[in-house]
Amino acid sequence: MTSAVHAAGKVGLDPYARIEAISEEVSRSPAAFSSLLASEPRIVGAESWAALEKKYDLIRSWQQTSLRLLAASIREDIPRTIASALLDHLPDRFGWGHHARLDWQPISSPLFFRTDQAADGTILEVQCPGSLSGVHEIVHAYYSEAGFDCARKNKPLSALFAETLRSHLGRPPVIHHLLDNSSHPAGERFFIQRVRPGAAYFGFDKGVRQQDCNFVRAHDFFALLTENFAAERLARWADGTCVYDLPPVALFDQKLLLAFPFWDETRGYFGDDSRSLFPYTTVIAPEGVRLETGDWTTLEQFSALPRSKRRYFLKYAGADVARNWGSRAVFRLDTDTSDACLARLRAAVGQYEAGERWIVQRECSSDETVSYFAREGEVRSISARSKHSAIYGPAGMMAALVMFETFFKVHMSTQTIVTVLFPADRTPSAN
């Protein structure tokens, strides 16, 4: 085995001690990174990097079409059932009452977002703005210190974010980042501190008042309506003096959106290019579910299928952050017995009439080999489930990272191995 100190190159320290020190130096907290660190960055060819970049326009098209469907369904220009699936399970102040009063003209898709992809580029989910930005930032910083030219010669995400946001706003960014529902607040605070040379933050920079902020970030829709200045922000958003990263609509943090290109209710509004982004994903109802073949199957028929034909994930599709974050309400259906599968499906659709929705998504996974720094002080290599995440902004793709875990859910635990992705054509060989 190679020692972690030797593999760390020019840093000359235990990687975890150094990465904690970087965190402490920047944010007065050693907790910005709590996972496992890959022993080197991952370099991909120009073609692979370009494929990630090219997804941007298709993702934006899918998001904007979905947004138009919600607005049209609320107006009843198209079936009300589409909006019902998104809003009926919400209290009125977050659901129909809020959305019926909205001026839809200034609403757009999230400015910044992150994808979760299999190694072949198939998008499994699209995550909220800011998610994992701090993790990318600190891993990039460590690799730069460790002597990898690819990290040194590519701008950190914090600088790209500040530059991109300034260009989009047309003025210096003054940001309020709502951290209450962040799944990793220490990482986001680290990112904020790294951004501050290029942007001001309410709660961090002296003299910045809430009414000075022209950009609001949040990790879920509910936070936008429950923070102290929600009414004022909505008014300023309507007149164009304040911009939301995640727009104040109950759409982009619901997994139901993944089913729109395939679901009977919405399929006709999307083309094959949108469907090519995702594995087959559709809504499950008490009466059953439509399979990828186009056949309709009841819950009983689906559960009776051989396990090899039940290679689907069942996912909660609504807006409840207690269930739709961290893969808490995500289940593999091919590992259940037929009886257990049927019980799980029946439980999932138990609140269907009240507006709660669940989706089934065809399994699409990838396993790759990765070397990482074990906390015991050596470099190990394993084969693990991988998840590639591209981070996009209003001008396109900004950065990417890869996570690995031996569990079927790769969701940033203390056992998740993390590395940063760089394009080969922009960098010489590492070290």
N, C-alpha and C positions, 0 to 999 in steps of 0.2 A: 504494500500500500504506500502511496505517496503522502507525506505529511501535509497537513493543511498549511503550515507555515511556509513550506517550500513552494507549494502550488500557488500561494498568494503572491508570489513574485516580488515586486519591488516594495510592497507594503511591509513585508517582513513581520507580520503579526498574525495571531489567530484571526481569521476573517470575521468571526462573530464579535470579538472584542473590538475590532476596528469599526465594524458597521454600527455597533452600539455607540462608539465614540463619535462617529459622524452624526448620528441622531442626536446625541447629547449636545454636541457643539452647536448644532443648528436650532434645535427646538427645546433644549433643556429637558429632554426626556430620552431615555435609551430605547424606547419601545416602538420606534417607527417601523421596524422590521422584526417580525417574530416567526418567520418561516425558515426554510432551509435554503441555502444559497448554492446555485450551480457553480462549478469550479471555473467556468469561463462563459463569456457571452456566446450567443449562437449567431453564426453568420449564414445568411441565405443568399442565393443567387438573385441576379437582377430580375429574372422572370418571376420568381416567387414573390419578391417584394412588390413588383408591379401589379401582380394579381391582387394583393392586399389593397393597393392604392385604387385599383379599378373598381373595387366593390363600393366605393363611396357613393357614386352617383346612383347606383341601384338601390342602396340602402336608403338614401334620401328620398328616392321616388316612392319606395314602399312606405316610408314614414309619412310622407305628404299625402299619399293616396288614402292611407288609414285615417289621417286627420280630417280630410275632406269627407270621408264616409261618416265619421262621428258627427260632424257638424250637419251634414245633410240628413242624417237619421234623426237628430234632435229636431230639425225643422219639419220632419216627416215628408221630405222630398223623396226619400227612399224608406224601406221598411223600418219602423221604430224598433224592431227587435234587435237591430245591430247596436244601437245606443243602449237599449235595455240590458244587453249582456255586459256592458261596461259600467253602467251606472246604477242599476236596480239594487245591487248589494250594498250601496253606499248610503250613509245618512244624507238627508236632503241638503244640508249645508255644503257637503262635498260632492253630491251627486246631481240630481236633476235641478234642484234649486240654484246651485252655483252655475252649472253649465248653460241653463236656459237664459241666464242674464249676461253671458259673456258676449263681448264683441269679438267675433272670430277673425276679423280682418288682420290684426297684428300677430295672430298665433302662427308659429312655425314649429318645425320639429326641433328637438334638442340641439343646441349649438355644438356641444361636446358630448361624446358618448363612447362606449367601449363595447366591442364585440367579444363573444366567446366562440371560438371556432375549433373544429377538428383539424388535424394536420393537413387534410386535403382542401381546407378552406371553407367547408360547409359551416354555416353560421348556426349555432345552437341557441344562442340567446343574445340580446342586445341590452347592455347594462346602463345604469344611470350616469349622468355627468360626474366626473371627478373620481369615479371608482378606480382604485388601484394606482392613481397617479403618484401618490407618495411612495408606494412600493417600487414603481418603475424608477422614480427619481433617486432613491437611495441606493438601489442596486446599480444603476448607471454610475452614480458617484463612486461607489466602491470599485467597480471595474476600471474606472478612469484612474483612480489612485494606484490600482494594482498594475498599471502599465499597459493596458490593452488599448492599442491605437484606435480601434473602432469606437470605443467609448470616449476617448479624448477628442476625437475629430468630429463627433456628432454632438450637436447642441443638446443640453439637457431639456427634458420635457417642460420644466418650469419656464425656461427662457422662451421656448416655442409657444407656450400657452400665453405668456404675457404679450409677446409680439403679435400673435394671431388675434388675441382679444382686442388689443389697441387698434389694429387695422380694421377689425369688424365694427367696433364702436365709433371709430373716427375721432376718438379723444382718449385721454389717459384713463385706464380702468380704475374704478373705485368699487371694491367688491364687498358684498356681504355673503359669506359662506356659512350656510346653516348646517352645523355639524351634529345636531342632536341625534339624527338617525343614521349617521355614518357607521358602517360596520367596522371601520378601522380608523377611529379619530386621531390616534397618534400619528399614523401615516399621513393623514390629510393635513394635520397641523405642521408636520415637517414640510409638506409640499407648499403650504401657504408661506412659510418662512423663506423658502427658496424662491418663491415668486415675487416677494415683496420688493426687491430692487426694481422690478418693472411694473408694479401695481400697488395701490394702497388698499388696505383692508379695514373695514369697520371692526372694532374690537381689538385691533393689533396696532394700528398706526395712530399716533397722537393727533387729535383734532378732527378726525374723521367721524362725522355724524351719520346716522342712518339715512337722513334725507340727502346726503351727499352721494350715496351709492348709486351707480348707474348699471350695476350688474349683480344679479342674485343667483347663487348656486344652492342647490338642495339635492339631497339623496333620495327623496321621495316626494310625491305630489302633496300629501297631507301637510308636510312641513311648510309649504308655501302659503297655506291658508290659516295656519295656527300660530305663526310667529308674530311678534309684537306689532310689526308694522305692515301687516298683510293688506289692510284696506288702503293705506297710503301707497303701497307698492303697486297694487292693482290699478289705482288711478294714474300713477306715473307711467306704468307700462302702457296704458291705453293712450296716453299722449306722447309716447315715444321717448320719454326722458329716463326710463329705466328698462333694462332688458333682462329677461329671465333666461337662464341656461336651460333648465327643464321647464317647459311651459306649464302654466297653471291649469292643466287639464288632466283628467284621470284616464290616461291612455298609454303613455310611453313607459310606465313602470308596471304594466299588466302583461303577463305572458300571453294573454288572449291575442295580442297583436301578431304573435308568431303564426297563428292559425289563419289569419285573414286571407292569405293567398290561396288557401286550400278549402276552407270552410264553405259549405253550401251557400250560406247567407251572403258571403262576400267574394267568393272565388271569381265571379264574372268581372270584377273591377280590376283584376290584376292579370298581368301577362305571364308567360312562361319564364321570362327573365327574372321576375320577382320570385317565382317558385323555385328557380334554380339556386337561390341563395340558401335555402333551408332544407333540412330533412322534412319528409312529409309530417305535417302537424295539423290536427283538426280537433274540433270540439266534441266532447262526449256528452250525450244527453241521456235521460232516463230510458229512452227507447233504443239507444245503442249508439253506434259510431260507424262512419263511412271509412272503409279501408282504403289503402293506397291504390288498390286495384279498381276502385270505384264501387265495389260491392258494399251493400249495407249489411251490418251484422248487429244482432242484439247483444246485450251485455253477456247473456248466457252463452251465446254462440262464440263470442270473442274469447271468453274465459275457457271454453272447451278446446280452443285451438292448441295444437302442440306448442311446446315452449319455443321451438325454433321459429314459429310464426307469430309469437307474441313478443318479439324483440322491440318493444316500445317502452318509453318512459311515460308515466302518468305524472302530470304537473299541475299544481294549483295555479289558476290563471288570473286570479283577481288582484285587488289592490291592497290586501291586508299584509302589511310589512312583517307581521309576526310569522307569516307563512311563506311569503314569496321571496324572502332573502335567505342566502346561505344554504340553498338546496334543502330547506327543512321539509317542504311538502313536495318532494320529488322521489318517485318510486320506480324501480325496475319491475315490469310486469312479467318478464320471462323467468324470473327466479321464484315466483309464487306457484303453488299448486293451483289447479283450476278453481277449487273452492275458495282459496285465499284470494285469488285474483278477482273473482266475482264479488266477494265481500268488499274488497278495496274499491272496485268500480262503483258498487252500490253506495258505499259511504261517500264517495267523491261527488256523486250527483244527488245526494240527499237534500241539498239546499238549492237545487236547480231552480225551482219555482220562485225562490226568494232572490234569484239573480246571480247566485254563485256559479262560476264556470270553472271547469277543469279541462285540460287538453291532453291528448295522447300524441307523442312525438316519436317517430321511428328512431331507434338507436343508431347513432353515428358516432363512432369513437375511434381513437387512434392510440397506439402504444409506441413509444419511442425510448431509446436508450439515452440516459443522461448521467453525467458524473457530477457529484456534489460534495460539499464539505460536510462531513459528519461532525456532530458537535463533540464527539469523543476525540477529534483531532486527526482524522485521516480523510482521504478522498476515496469515495466509493462510487461504483457504477451499478445502475439498476435499469431494468425495463419497467416503465410506468405509463399510466394513462396520461396523455398530454392534452393541454388546452392552450390554444394560441389566442392571444387577445390583442387586437389592433385598437389603438386609441385615435379617434377622429375628431376634427374640429371643423369650423365653418369653411375652411379652405381645403379640407381633405385630410388624408392620413398624416398623423404627427409622430407616432411611435408605436412600438409593439413589444410585447413580452410573451414568454412561454412559461406555463406552470405544469408540474408533473406530480402525480400522486398515485400510490398503489391502490387506493380506493376507487370505486367507479364514479364517485362524485369528486371533481377537482374544484374545491371551493375555498382555498386559502386558509388552511389550517396550519398548525405548527409543524405538520409533516409534509406540507407542500413545498416542492423544490421550485425555485424561481430563477429565471435568467432573462436577459434582455436580448431582443432581436435586432440585428443590424444588417443592412444590405451590403453585399460583398463589393459591389461596384463603387461604393463610396469610401471604402476603407482598405488599407493593406492588412496583411495577416496580423492576428493578435500577438502581442508580446514579441 
